[in-house]
Amino acid sequence: MHFVRLGAFLAATMITGPKHNLLQIRLGTGVQGTPTCECLPSHGECQHEPLIEEEIIAHVLEGTSEANSRLATSYTVSHIRYVQNDTKPEVVYGYLTLKIIEHLQAGGVFQESQNAS
């Protein structure tokens, strides 16, 4: 897993064989509303079954809730970005959210980047 900071966004990428996923989230605190969700352009030439955005949002919020419960934090997610041709299942986005927050709380390094995707 690779962790990156893109301005206000924290990101994690996970590549396992033919599966690949990138998640970028903007964290905040307060009351969790419905986050803005943005589909980034495809990267590379591969084609996969389309991701379901509503499921990505639901799993990201579940991952945030799980992280807050485990770590006694109160993060919220205001913005989500994912890549159009990344692979299913959408539940992986909850896992990536959990790992981003765990990494942040542990004082882990997020490599600085200027690229949005």
Protein Blocks (a to p, Z undefined) as FASTA:
>chain_A
ZZddehjaccddddehjbccdddddddedjdddddddddddehjbdcddddfklmmmmmm
mmmmmmmmmnopabdcfbdcddfklccdfklmmmmmmmmmmmmmnopacdddfbfZZ
